[in-house]
Amino acid sequence: MKHVLFYSRLLMCFIICSLFSIPAFALNAPADFYYFRNAALTEVTLYWTDKSSTESGFEIQQKTDGGNWSVVKTVNSNVTQTKITGLNANNSIEFRVRAFQGSSNYSPFTRVQRLVGKNSKLEVYPEVPGITNPKSVTVDGISFDVLQDQCPSEPNKGKATRLSTFYKVEVKTASGGSYMDTPTYETRPQIRDQRSQNDPFHSNGGHTVYGYGDYGPNSNVPNLTLHSRHWTNFDAQEDIVVRVTLLGNAPTSTINLNQTEIHPSPISVTQVNNKTIEVKLPAAKTGNTDHAKHFLIAFNRDNWETPRGQYSFEHPLMIFVNPVKPARASAPEGKIKTFDSGKLMVMGAGIHLPDNQWRFFGTGENATVTELYVPGDAYLHGGFYFKNITHNVKVWGRGIYSDELFQIYGDALNWEQRTPWARTLPVEGNTWGEKGKWDSKVGVENTGNFKVTFEGLSSLGARMGVVTDINAKLDLLDHKDVGYAGGLYQAQSTQTLYQGIYTVNDDDITYCHQNYTMRYCTSRNYVNGPTYQFGWGVNTLEAGAKVYDHIIIPSDRPANGSYGKNHGVFNSRLQSGNLEIHAGGYFENFTITGQDNIIFNLGISADPDRNEDSKPVSIFSDKVFKNFEIAKHSTNDNLLKTRVLEGKNWKSYVRFIHFDNLVIEGNKVNNINDGDFFDYEEGTLLHTITFFSMNSPVAQPTSGIAPIGQNITLFSEFNNKNVRVNSGLPVSLSPLTADTNSGSTFKVENAGNGYVALKAENGYYVKVDAGRYGYVYTEPDLLRGDSDTKTITDEAKFVWVDLANDTFALWSKATGLYVRVEKNTGPNNPLYAASKSAGNQTIFSKNGTGSSPSITDGTYFIQNKNSNLYVEIASQSIDNGANVQQWSGQTGNHKKWEITQVDGEWYKIVNVNSGKSLEVANRSTANGGNIQQWNYTDQPQKQWKFVNTTDGYFSIINRLSGKAMEVAARSTINGGNIQQWGTYNSGATHKEFKFIATTSNARKAITDTEIQEIIISPNPAKDFIQIRGVSKNSVVSIFNVQGNQVYKGEIKANEIKQLSTHSWAKGLFMIHIQNNEYTKTLKCLVY
């Protein structure tokens, strides 16, 4: 009877459900949906958990970008995984699953799983689940929120990390499409003790919560506000547009675009309305190299900074543009999954408490995993440590890892009951007993022949960031410091690659003496310590830092506006009495986007904490800073310091610092006194501090007739000084300098194979150091381990190149360049093998004989020595192809020639009448090739050099053919043809020409000195001159009374041009100002 009653009621239930179209049993959505792809990304296995008991099966749907959802497969009931094959690895695809019962009863869908393809252009990540309302948990009897309060004693102040309350950020590809939300996070300096938020203790300096930066309120200092940082991560393989909108809690309600700064410069910025801007940014790659890019946006800077001082960014927004990289697998929210026999581990979305299985890798801990993937919506508590690994290990993704549950300072300030880990360091708790050096968040040690790759994660932390410890190899890629500290330290015997990282500091970001390479990175100095620290007491001959393509974005500044000179980009705390030598370090392609405190604070300090009298001579040496673009001169002048502790009989020197293409505020710095950008102290060896770029080697020239076996003195025709071995310059290796009236004697020896060697009076051969920008010296550098040899090495080999009138040049085998007198490297006029051609600065004579007249830009008649006739265009033609001949008389513009330097020793020769240039017809390289006129283009048949012959005459050599211009058949009559033939030989007067300034030029030269609208001041001058009143863009050429050019450059219309005169000898100088309308000449006396 009971059974009959049960079935009757069940039947009635079905009848009622049918009448009202109610499903007999509601289906639950499958849970824990995730995937695993094969290595080729062509097939995927989908996994889920069955949450229903009456389903008929499961329906799997897929959707490609731009497409619609469609059913790709159905499987039977109780099946919880399926494989999909035939996927295109280049295309992104999404999957979802639902249960079904019959043909019309369906459960809700699972969360969508997106499988990123290799050719995806833009990927954003969901926000971290639970970040808005973090849950409370109890571990080891301590209850705590999984996201910590900014101030535990005042929980109403909010969480230390949360979704941004200031900014909403959306992104789309620049080529089109719709905007997508990209979660923007906010972090504030976390207080881990029980003091109030505005307790002055937190701003006492040092590595405390507000530390040197005074980042929080302080009851002793009115108007200080709480600092915050904001950031978002997304992936983009093509240019994108980011739309940033101010939210209601932002400190300002409108955007003033004139007060908005974006560093580095974006492609474009558009203001949409008073709360929104759109910023176009480049893709996450440079050339063929994929790497993250980092952009700082600071709104309404003048308004927000008022309480903090002139240079503070109150609440900067960081935009991180990452490369697109497909993940092979996913995990359900809040869970961890492993694949491939445990080799691949994947974190699910959400907030994860510390767990040793994903924190520690190597023998004794997790020795199986080779790859850990942390997606962008995962938030991990804890640091990482890698030790004694037996295979390569890669940890990567776009997730966040935080130290907020842990102790960060080695003191008793942490509130022990705050979390179970409040007295534990972020990497502590492993079986090795390692706690991490310098309170680090990631430690790598003893990797042997294997390597750790740590890629793409964002670190929310204080104190030190990533440390490469003893015998370790690490690639740190696309990593970001988004908390209140960071830093990158390396121990000895390490190899580290940093690429695409964004790094910050509350102390030095990194030292420069270990072995690492850094490419495409961005750094931001907070308020204590520099980006690059050359150290305290580190002695090394091979500081291993090599940095390329680096961006420095503007720093935060202390509220009180007071900051020391160590808080900059490059700094040295190497100390006299403790240091012997610190050599090495290479830095190339730097962009410094804003005004920093100081860029170069280099050399040796006199700090008293290391003062043993064991190394009475200290040397800071051999650094290269190449291609530096500095937007604004730093608050403090750059400094080369050579200090000695007071009362000590020590010496400190800075030498061989090479600034190669240094540009500050748009001005190329040519010597240390240009623009008043540098201060330097007594021990700075100016003859070794260079500001020129090293040329590429040129072809070895033909050997001349050297005076083998003779003892000679070298006389510089450039500055009319003899060359000596200058043994009086300290720790300089007795270099050659052209600064005396009585030079040293050198014996010319045959070095074989067309080379010569010059033996100095000290018994050493003159050598060239290619690594020191062609420095010419004699004595070995024993400190760096040079062999104390007096034999002829390749560094001591030169080609003797004969020039006109018994002058010569020296071509160095070591650099493949010509030896020159360097005019921009201090007052000693040192010699460097760094010129690509034999120009004025490279011309020497033996025993002071010889002279070197030169041709400068201007308008001339050209007269042949043999015939005394003038070079002209036949029939005054203005046509291409018109012939060039000789004719009598200095009349007519068809006889006037405009000489203009185009490339070193090469010039173009343009007829004043036609505006066309001399060239060898048909690019001929044969004897008899005709000379004609044609429109000028940058081609070698149109370019000429002038070689001194005798008595003020020159041979005119074509660049393409190498042949000399001549009057055919030695003709002395009007109409004699001009052609090319062979080379100049002594007595070949039909190949010799004199350049005579035109009458109009001579008249102008007299008139120009009387014109008052162009002013040279001060005049006489001591340290600098200013040129003002130039009405058109012009070329400025300045010559001394010997005719040697000391300066050539451009001046813009109405520009005030200031030039340093420190490298000019005392005397009278002629200043030529030339444009397409006039040439003006003025005189200036330098004393």
Secondary structure, DSSP 8 states (H G I E B T S, - for coil): -HHHHHHHHHHHHHHHHHHTT--SS-----EEEEEEE-TTSS-EEEEEE---SS--EEEEEEEETTS--EEEEEEETT--EEEE----TTS-EEEEEEEEETTTEE------EEE--TT--EE-----TTSSS--EEEETTEEEESS-BSSTT-GGG-BSEEE-SSEEEEEEETTEEEEEE--EEEE-----SSS-TT-GGGGSSSSSSSGGGT-S-BTTBTT-----EEEEEEEESS-EEEEEEE-TTSS-SS--GGG-EEES--SEEEEEETTEEEEEE--SEETTEE--EEEEEE-SHHHHHTTT-TT--SS-EEEEEE-----SB---TT-EEEETTTTEEEE-SEEE---HHHHEESTTSB-S-SEEEE-TTEEEES-EEEES-SS-EEEEES-EEE-TTS--SSSS-S-TTSSTTTTS-TT---TT----GGG-SEEEE--TT--EEEES-EEE-SS--EEE-TT-EEEEES-EE-SS---EEE-SS-EEEEES-EEE-SS-SEESSS-EEEES-EEE--SSS-SEE--SS--BS---EEEEEEEE------TT----TTSSSEE---BTBT-SEEE--EEEEEEE-S--S-SEEEEEB--TTS--TTBSEEEEEEEEEEEEEESS--SS-EEEEE---TT---EEEEEEEEEEEEEETTEE--STTGGG-EEE-TTB-GGG-B-S---------------TT-EE-EEETTTTEEEEE-TTSTTS-SBEEEEESS---EEEEEEETTEEEEE-TTS-B-EEEGGGTTEEE-S--GGGT-----S--GGG-EEEEE-GGGEEEEEETTTTEEEEE-TTS-TT-BEEEEESS--GGG-EEETT--------SEEEEEEETTT--EEEEGGG--STT-BEEEESSS-SGGGEEEEEEEETTEEEEEETTT--EEEEGGG--STT-BEEEE---S-GGG-EEEEE-STT-EEEEETTT--EEEEGGG--STT-BEEEES---TT-GGG-EEEEE-HHHHHHHHHHTT-SSSEEESSSBSSEEEEE---S-EEEEEEETTS-EEEEEEE-TT--EEEE-TTS-SEEEEEEEE-SS-EEEEEEEE-
